[in-house]
Amino acid sequence: MRTTTNTLGNDRTVTFRYTAEELAEFGTIIRAKLSVAEEGLRMASESLSHHASNGTEDTYAGHKGLEEGNSSLEREELMLVVTRQQKFIKQLNLALERIRLGNYGICRVSGARIPKERLLLVPHTTTCIAVKHDRSPTT
């Protein structure tokens, strides 16, 4: 592991950066997660458009009242899934951009290197765990 020190304009100091090999490893992990997320988005979007269609399966009025409520709930849940997947995909793409720029894995608040273990669990994170805990709402 290479150690470098770079002073940033806002009095934060980066003490460790990940090597090009480590960044490539993170890139591989992120691209795999991105592929799965894009497939999930595709499936949810197709399912959502299927719920919006007026095919022949909705012409029987026998149980229409109960099914309309279930259909609306399913549609809302699918819209939430689509929105979450879109946000996740955007975050993964931003993480790939940070890798390209060479500043991936550096906490945007403290300037410290985010531990590899955290990045493996949450590869799109931009903060170290200490900052995350400081910003978490107290109960």
CNS distance restraints for C-alpha pairs under 8 A (distance, minus, plus):
assign (resid   1 and name CA) (resid  18 and name CA) 7.36 0.50 0.50
assign (resid   1 and name CA) (resid  19 and name CA) 6.96 0.50 0.50
assign (resid   2 and name CA) (resid  16 and name CA) 7.06 0.50 0.50
assign (resid   2 and name CA) (resid  17 and name CA) 7.20 0.50 0.50
assign (resid   2 and name CA) (resid  18 and name CA) 7.47 0.50 0.50
assign (resid   2 and name CA) (resid  19 and name CA) 6.82 0.50 0.50
assign (resid   3 and name CA) (resid  15 and name CA) 6.51 0.50 0.50
assign (resid   3 and name CA) (resid  16 and name CA) 5.06 0.50 0.50
assign (resid   3 and name CA) (resid  17 and name CA) 6.86 0.50 0.50
assign (resid   4 and name CA) (resid  14 and name CA) 7.54 0.50 0.50
assign (resid   4 and name CA) (resid  15 and name CA) 5.69 0.50 0.50
assign (resid   4 and name CA) (resid  16 and name CA) 5.64 0.50 0.50
assign (resid   4 and name CA) (resid  17 and name CA) 6.84 0.50 0.50
assign (resid   5 and name CA) (resid  13 and name CA) 6.71 0.50 0.50
assign (resid   5 and name CA) (resid  14 and name CA) 5.56 0.50 0.50
assign (resid   5 and name CA) (resid  15 and name CA) 4.69 0.50 0.50
assign (resid   5 and name CA) (resid  16 and name CA) 6.86 0.50 0.50
assign (resid   6 and name CA) (resid  13 and name CA) 5.83 0.50 0.50
assign (resid   6 and name CA) (resid  14 and name CA) 5.38 0.50 0.50
assign (resid   6 and name CA) (resid  15 and name CA) 6.93 0.50 0.50
assign (resid   7 and name CA) (resid  11 and name CA) 6.73 0.50 0.50
assign (resid   7 and name CA) (resid  12 and name CA) 6.15 0.50 0.50
assign (resid   7 and name CA) (resid  13 and name CA) 4.68 0.50 0.50
assign (resid   7 and name CA) (resid  14 and name CA) 6.54 0.50 0.50
assign (resid   8 and name CA) (resid  12 and name CA) 5.41 0.50 0.50
assign (resid   8 and name CA) (resid  13 and name CA) 6.00 0.50 0.50
assign (resid   8 and name CA) (resid  14 and name CA) 7.56 0.50 0.50
assign (resid  12 and name CA) (resid 110 and name CA) 6.39 0.50 0.50
assign (resid  12 and name CA) (resid 111 and name CA) 5.51 0.50 0.50
assign (resid  13 and name CA) (resid 110 and name CA) 7.92 0.50 0.50
assign (resid  13 and name CA) (resid 111 and name CA) 5.64 0.50 0.50
assign (resid  13 and name CA) (resid 112 and name CA) 7.19 0.50 0.50
assign (resid  14 and name CA) (resid 106 and name CA) 7.37 0.50 0.50
assign (resid  14 and name CA) (resid 111 and name CA) 5.03 0.50 0.50
assign (resid  14 and name CA) (resid 112 and name CA) 5.49 0.50 0.50
assign (resid  14 and name CA) (resid 113 and name CA) 6.96 0.50 0.50
assign (resid  15 and name CA) (resid 111 and name CA) 7.94 0.50 0.50
assign (resid  15 and name CA) (resid 112 and name CA) 6.51 0.50 0.50
assign (resid  15 and name CA) (resid 113 and name CA) 7.10 0.50 0.50
assign (resid  16 and name CA) (resid 112 and name CA) 7.29 0.50 0.50
assign (resid  16 and name CA) (resid 113 and name CA) 5.75 0.50 0.50
assign (resid  17 and name CA) (resid 103 and name CA) 7.46 0.50 0.50
assign (resid  17 and name CA) (resid 105 and name CA) 7.44 0.50 0.50
assign (resid  17 and name CA) (resid 106 and name CA) 7.22 0.50 0.50
assign (resid  17 and name CA) (resid 113 and name CA) 6.53 0.50 0.50
assign (resid  18 and name CA) (resid  22 and name CA) 5.82 0.50 0.50
assign (resid  18 and name CA) (resid  23 and name CA) 6.25 0.50 0.50
assign (resid  18 and name CA) (resid 104 and name CA) 7.77 0.50 0.50
assign (resid  18 and name CA) (resid 105 and name CA) 7.20 0.50 0.50
assign (resid  19 and name CA) (resid  23 and name CA) 6.17 0.50 0.50
assign (resid  20 and name CA) (resid  24 and name CA) 6.10 0.50 0.50
assign (resid  21 and name CA) (resid  25 and name CA) 6.30 0.50 0.50
assign (resid  22 and name CA) (resid  26 and name CA) 6.31 0.50 0.50
assign (resid  23 and name CA) (resid  27 and name CA) 6.07 0.50 0.50
assign (resid  23 and name CA) (resid  99 and name CA) 6.10 0.50 0.50
assign (resid  23 and name CA) (resid 102 and name CA) 7.80 0.50 0.50
assign (resid  23 and name CA) (resid 104 and name CA) 7.44 0.50 0.50
assign (resid  24 and name CA) (resid  28 and name CA) 6.28 0.50 0.50
assign (resid  24 and name CA) (resid  99 and name CA) 7.96 0.50 0.50
assign (resid  25 and name CA) (resid  29 and name CA) 6.47 0.50 0.50
assign (resid  26 and name CA) (resid  30 and name CA) 6.09 0.50 0.50
assign (resid  26 and name CA) (resid 120 and name CA) 7.72 0.50 0.50
assign (resid  26 and name CA) (resid 123 and name CA) 7.49 0.50 0.50
assign (resid  27 and name CA) (resid  31 and name CA) 6.01 0.50 0.50
assign (resid  27 and name CA) (resid  96 and name CA) 6.33 0.50 0.50
assign (resid  27 and name CA) (resid  99 and name CA) 6.99 0.50 0.50
assign (resid  28 and name CA) (resid  32 and name CA) 6.26 0.50 0.50
assign (resid  29 and name CA) (resid  33 and name CA) 6.34 0.50 0.50
assign (resid  29 and name CA) (resid 120 and name CA) 7.98 0.50 0.50
assign (resid  29 and name CA) (resid 123 and name CA) 7.95 0.50 0.50
assign (resid  30 and name CA) (resid  34 and name CA) 5.96 0.50 0.50
assign (resid  30 and name CA) (resid  92 and name CA) 6.44 0.50 0.50
assign (resid  30 and name CA) (resid  95 and name CA) 7.78 0.50 0.50
assign (resid  30 and name CA) (resid  96 and name CA) 7.21 0.50 0.50
assign (resid  30 and name CA) (resid 123 and name CA) 6.56 0.50 0.50
assign (resid  30 and name CA) (resid 124 and name CA) 7.97 0.50 0.50
assign (resid  31 and name CA) (resid  35 and name CA) 6.15 0.50 0.50
assign (resid  31 and name CA) (resid  92 and name CA) 7.95 0.50 0.50
assign (resid  32 and name CA) (resid  36 and name CA) 6.46 0.50 0.50
assign (resid  33 and name CA) (resid  37 and name CA) 6.06 0.50 0.50
assign (resid  33 and name CA) (resid  92 and name CA) 7.95 0.50 0.50
assign (resid  34 and name CA) (resid  38 and name CA) 6.00 0.50 0.50
assign (resid  34 and name CA) (resid  89 and name CA) 6.15 0.50 0.50
assign (resid  34 and name CA) (resid  92 and name CA) 6.41 0.50 0.50
assign (resid  34 and name CA) (resid  93 and name CA) 7.83 0.50 0.50
assign (resid  35 and name CA) (resid  39 and name CA) 6.25 0.50 0.50
assign (resid  36 and name CA) (resid  40 and name CA) 6.18 0.50 0.50
assign (resid  37 and name CA) (resid  41 and name CA) 6.11 0.50 0.50
assign (resid  37 and name CA) (resid  85 and name CA) 6.29 0.50 0.50
assign (resid  37 and name CA) (resid  88 and name CA) 7.48 0.50 0.50
assign (resid  37 and name CA) (resid  89 and name CA) 6.46 0.50 0.50
assign (resid  38 and name CA) (resid  42 and name CA) 6.10 0.50 0.50
assign (resid  38 and name CA) (resid  85 and name CA) 7.56 0.50 0.50
assign (resid  38 and name CA) (resid  89 and name CA) 7.02 0.50 0.50
assign (resid  39 and name CA) (resid  43 and name CA) 6.20 0.50 0.50
assign (resid  40 and name CA) (resid  44 and name CA) 6.09 0.50 0.50
assign (resid  40 and name CA) (resid  85 and name CA) 7.31 0.50 0.50
assign (resid  41 and name CA) (resid  45 and name CA) 5.94 0.50 0.50
assign (resid  41 and name CA) (resid  81 and name CA) 7.74 0.50 0.50
assign (resid  41 and name CA) (resid  82 and name CA) 5.78 0.50 0.50
assign (resid  41 and name CA) (resid  85 and name CA) 5.73 0.50 0.50
assign (resid  41 and name CA) (resid  86 and name CA) 7.11 0.50 0.50
assign (resid  42 and name CA) (resid  46 and name CA) 6.14 0.50 0.50
assign (resid  43 and name CA) (resid  47 and name CA) 6.12 0.50 0.50
assign (resid  44 and name CA) (resid  48 and name CA) 6.00 0.50 0.50
assign (resid  44 and name CA) (resid  78 and name CA) 6.21 0.50 0.50
assign (resid  44 and name CA) (resid  81 and name CA) 6.91 0.50 0.50
assign (resid  44 and name CA) (resid  82 and name CA) 6.09 0.50 0.50
assign (resid  45 and name CA) (resid  49 and name CA) 6.15 0.50 0.50
assign (resid  45 and name CA) (resid  78 and name CA) 7.76 0.50 0.50
assign (resid  45 and name CA) (resid  82 and name CA) 6.49 0.50 0.50
assign (resid  46 and name CA) (resid  50 and name CA) 6.12 0.50 0.50
assign (resid  47 and name CA) (resid  51 and name CA) 6.28 0.50 0.50
assign (resid  47 and name CA) (resid  78 and name CA) 7.62 0.50 0.50
assign (resid  48 and name CA) (resid  52 and name CA) 6.42 0.50 0.50
assign (resid  48 and name CA) (resid  75 and name CA) 6.36 0.50 0.50
assign (resid  48 and name CA) (resid  78 and name CA) 6.07 0.50 0.50
assign (resid  48 and name CA) (resid  79 and name CA) 7.16 0.50 0.50
assign (resid  49 and name CA) (resid  53 and name CA) 6.35 0.50 0.50
assign (resid  51 and name CA) (resid  71 and name CA) 7.50 0.50 0.50
assign (resid  51 and name CA) (resid  75 and name CA) 6.69 0.50 0.50
assign (resid  54 and name CA) (resid  58 and name CA) 6.74 0.50 0.50
assign (resid  55 and name CA) (resid  59 and name CA) 7.91 0.50 0.50
assign (resid  60 and name CA) (resid  64 and name CA) 7.45 0.50 0.50
assign (resid  63 and name CA) (resid  67 and name CA) 6.20 0.50 0.50
assign (resid  64 and name CA) (resid  68 and name CA) 5.89 0.50 0.50
assign (resid  65 and name CA) (resid  69 and name CA) 7.03 0.50 0.50
assign (resid  66 and name CA) (resid  70 and name CA) 6.65 0.50 0.50
assign (resid  67 and name CA) (resid  71 and name CA) 5.89 0.50 0.50
assign (resid  68 and name CA) (resid  72 and name CA) 6.12 0.50 0.50
assign (resid  69 and name CA) (resid  73 and name CA) 6.24 0.50 0.50
assign (resid  70 and name CA) (resid  74 and name CA) 6.09 0.50 0.50
assign (resid  71 and name CA) (resid  75 and name CA) 6.08 0.50 0.50
assign (resid  72 and name CA) (resid  76 and name CA) 6.19 0.50 0.50
assign (resid  73 and name CA) (resid  77 and name CA) 6.18 0.50 0.50
assign (resid  74 and name CA) (resid  78 and name CA) 6.11 0.50 0.50
assign (resid  75 and name CA) (resid  79 and name CA) 6.16 0.50 0.50
assign (resid  76 and name CA) (resid  80 and name CA) 6.29 0.50 0.50
assign (resid  77 and name CA) (resid  81 and name CA) 6.26 0.50 0.50
assign (resid  78 and name CA) (resid  82 and name CA) 6.13 0.50 0.50
assign (resid  79 and name CA) (resid  83 and name CA) 6.13 0.50 0.50
assign (resid  80 and name CA) (resid  84 and name CA) 6.07 0.50 0.50
assign (resid  81 and name CA) (resid  85 and name CA) 6.03 0.50 0.50
assign (resid  82 and name CA) (resid  86 and name CA) 6.11 0.50 0.50
assign (resid  83 and name CA) (resid  87 and name CA) 6.26 0.50 0.50
assign (resid  84 and name CA) (resid  88 and name CA) 6.11 0.50 0.50
assign (resid  85 and name CA) (resid  89 and name CA) 6.03 0.50 0.50
assign (resid  86 and name CA) (resid  90 and name CA) 6.20 0.50 0.50
assign (resid  87 and name CA) (resid  91 and name CA) 6.25 0.50 0.50
assign (resid  88 and name CA) (resid  92 and name CA) 6.18 0.50 0.50
assign (resid  89 and name CA) (resid  93 and name CA) 6.17 0.50 0.50
assign (resid  90 and name CA) (resid  94 and name CA) 6.22 0.50 0.50
assign (resid  91 and name CA) (resid  95 and name CA) 6.21 0.50 0.50
assign (resid  91 and name CA) (resid 124 and name CA) 5.76 0.50 0.50
assign (resid  92 and name CA) (resid  96 and name CA) 6.34 0.50 0.50
assign (resid  92 and name CA) (resid 123 and name CA) 7.50 0.50 0.50
assign (resid  92 and name CA) (resid 124 and name CA) 5.43 0.50 0.50
assign (resid  93 and name CA) (resid  97 and name CA) 6.30 0.50 0.50
assign (resid  94 and name CA) (resid  98 and name CA) 6.27 0.50 0.50
assign (resid  94 and name CA) (resid 124 and name CA) 7.59 0.50 0.50
assign (resid  95 and name CA) (resid  99 and name CA) 6.30 0.50 0.50
assign (resid  95 and name CA) (resid 104 and name CA) 6.73 0.50 0.50
assign (resid  95 and name CA) (resid 123 and name CA) 7.36 0.50 0.50
assign (resid  95 and name CA) (resid 124 and name CA) 5.31 0.50 0.50
assign (resid  95 and name CA) (resid 125 and name CA) 7.87 0.50 0.50
assign (resid  96 and name CA) (resid 100 and name CA) 6.25 0.50 0.50
assign (resid  97 and name CA) (resid 101 and name CA) 6.21 0.50 0.50
assign (resid  98 and name CA) (resid 102 and name CA) 5.99 0.50 0.50
assign (resid  98 and name CA) (resid 103 and name CA) 5.34 0.50 0.50
assign (resid  98 and name CA) (resid 104 and name CA) 4.68 0.50 0.50
assign (resid  99 and name CA) (resid 103 and name CA) 6.17 0.50 0.50
assign (resid  99 and name CA) (resid 104 and name CA) 4.81 0.50 0.50
assign (resid 105 and name CA) (resid 113 and name CA) 5.78 0.50 0.50
assign (resid 105 and name CA) (resid 114 and name CA) 5.14 0.50 0.50
assign (resid 105 and name CA) (resid 115 and name CA) 7.67 0.50 0.50
assign (resid 105 and name CA) (resid 116 and name CA) 7.95 0.50 0.50
assign (resid 105 and name CA) (resid 119 and name CA) 7.14 0.50 0.50
assign (resid 105 and name CA) (resid 125 and name CA) 7.95 0.50 0.50
assign (resid 105 and name CA) (resid 126 and name CA) 7.00 0.50 0.50
assign (resid 106 and name CA) (resid 111 and name CA) 5.74 0.50 0.50
assign (resid 106 and name CA) (resid 112 and name CA) 5.71 0.50 0.50
assign (resid 106 and name CA) (resid 113 and name CA) 4.55 0.50 0.50
assign (resid 106 and name CA) (resid 114 and name CA) 5.65 0.50 0.50
assign (resid 106 and name CA) (resid 126 and name CA) 6.97 0.50 0.50
assign (resid 106 and name CA) (resid 127 and name CA) 7.38 0.50 0.50
assign (resid 106 and name CA) (resid 128 and name CA) 7.96 0.50 0.50
assign (resid 107 and name CA) (resid 111 and name CA) 4.85 0.50 0.50
assign (resid 107 and name CA) (resid 112 and name CA) 5.39 0.50 0.50
assign (resid 107 and name CA) (resid 113 and name CA) 6.06 0.50 0.50
assign (resid 107 and name CA) (resid 114 and name CA) 5.99 0.50 0.50
assign (resid 107 and name CA) (resid 126 and name CA) 5.44 0.50 0.50
assign (resid 107 and name CA) (resid 127 and name CA) 4.34 0.50 0.50
assign (resid 107 and name CA) (resid 128 and name CA) 5.47 0.50 0.50
assign (resid 108 and name CA) (resid 126 and name CA) 5.87 0.50 0.50
assign (resid 108 and name CA) (resid 127 and name CA) 5.89 0.50 0.50
assign (resid 109 and name CA) (resid 127 and name CA) 6.60 0.50 0.50
assign (resid 109 and name CA) (resid 131 and name CA) 7.18 0.50 0.50
assign (resid 110 and name CA) (resid 127 and name CA) 7.89 0.50 0.50
assign (resid 110 and name CA) (resid 128 and name CA) 7.88 0.50 0.50
assign (resid 110 and name CA) (resid 131 and name CA) 7.38 0.50 0.50
assign (resid 112 and name CA) (resid 128 and name CA) 7.38 0.50 0.50
assign (resid 113 and name CA) (resid 128 and name CA) 7.42 0.50 0.50
assign (resid 114 and name CA) (resid 118 and name CA) 6.86 0.50 0.50
assign (resid 114 and name CA) (resid 119 and name CA) 6.98 0.50 0.50
assign (resid 114 and name CA) (resid 127 and name CA) 6.93 0.50 0.50
assign (resid 114 and name CA) (resid 128 and name CA) 4.97 0.50 0.50
assign (resid 114 and name CA) (resid 129 and name CA) 7.77 0.50 0.50
assign (resid 115 and name CA) (resid 119 and name CA) 6.56 0.50 0.50
assign (resid 115 and name CA) (resid 128 and name CA) 7.41 0.50 0.50
assign (resid 116 and name CA) (resid 120 and name CA) 6.11 0.50 0.50
assign (resid 117 and name CA) (resid 121 and name CA) 6.48 0.50 0.50
assign (resid 118 and name CA) (resid 122 and name CA) 5.90 0.50 0.50
assign (resid 118 and name CA) (resid 123 and name CA) 7.42 0.50 0.50
assign (resid 118 and name CA) (resid 128 and name CA) 7.90 0.50 0.50
assign (resid 118 and name CA) (resid 129 and name CA) 7.80 0.50 0.50
assign (resid 119 and name CA) (resid 123 and name CA) 4.35 0.50 0.50
assign (resid 119 and name CA) (resid 124 and name CA) 7.27 0.50 0.50
assign (resid 119 and name CA) (resid 125 and name CA) 6.82 0.50 0.50
assign (resid 127 and name CA) (resid 131 and name CA) 6.18 0.50 0.50
assign (resid 127 and name CA) (resid 132 and name CA) 6.39 0.50 0.50
assign (resid 128 and name CA) (resid 132 and name CA) 6.36 0.50 0.50
assign (resid 129 and name CA) (resid 133 and name CA) 6.11 0.50 0.50
assign (resid 130 and name CA) (resid 134 and name CA) 6.21 0.50 0.50
assign (resid 131 and name CA) (resid 135 and name CA) 6.20 0.50 0.50
assign (resid 132 and name CA) (resid 136 and name CA) 6.13 0.50 0.50
